[in-house]
Amino acid sequence: MNSQHTVVYPSVVHEEGGMEISQTSLEMEANSDVFKEGKLRLRCLATIFTLYRRSEELELTEDTPRLEPVMGQKSPHTGKVLFGAHNVT
């Protein structure tokens, strides 16, 4: 992962319902190098000294383009070859 394409935004703290809430954001440019076997695992860990610890994890799947079959599929009704959403006679 290239740190030039990663931005960690500073924490924003505010009160809501008598509780203090801290939020931060991470923005990164992800290419296929950061996906291990097509998956990217993100984990957020929140701690307050030794009093509180909570972790949440999210797994993202790499979105890769899928190629259409070269010959297409034949329609069982018309016998035409279908390429994506287009009919070819």
N, C-alpha and C positions, 0 to 999 in steps of 0.2 A: 504494500500500500504506500502510495506516495503522499507524504505529508503536505506537499504543495497543494493537493486537491482535497485536503481535509480541514474542516473548520469546526472548532468546538466553541460554541457561544457561551458567554459568561452566565453564571447562575442568576436567576431572577427570584427574589424572595418577596412573598406577600402573605397577608393574613386572610384567612377565609374560615368563617365559623369558629373563631377562637383558636384556630390552628395555624401554625406557620408552614407555608408551602414553598418549597424550593424547586425550581424547574430549570433545566438546561437543555440544549439541543446539540446535536452532532450532525454535520453535513459532510458527506464524502462522495467523491466520484468513484464509483465501483466498476471495475472491468473484470474480465474473466479470471484474472490473476488472484483476486481476493476470494473467489468461490472455490471451496475445497469439495471436489466431487459434485459440483453443481449447486452447492449449498453454502450460505453465509449465516453464521450464528452471531446474533447480537445479544449482549447481556448488560443489564443495568443493575447496579448494586448500590443500595442506599444504606448508610450506617449512621448511627448517632452514638459516638463513643462505643461502649460495650453494651449500651442499653437497648439498641434497636438494630436489626439487620434484616433487610429484605432484598431479594433478588428476583428479577423477571428476565425471561429469556424469549427471544423471538428467532425463528429460523426462516430465512428467505431462500427461495429457490431461484436459480438463475433463469432469466427469461431469454431463451435463445430462439432465433428465427427457425422455423421449420420449413423445409423445402417441399414443394408439391411434387407428386410423382411425375416423372418425365413424360410418361405416356398418358397420364391421367387415368380416370376411371370411366368405364362405360356405363351409361344409364341403362337400366334393365328395361325401360319403357320405350326409349327412342333409338337406342344403339349408338347415340352420339357420345363422343369422348368429352368428359367434363374436365376442365382445367380451372381449379378454384371455383369461382362463382360464374364463370363464363362457359357457354356451350360452344363447341367447335364441331362443324359438320364435316 
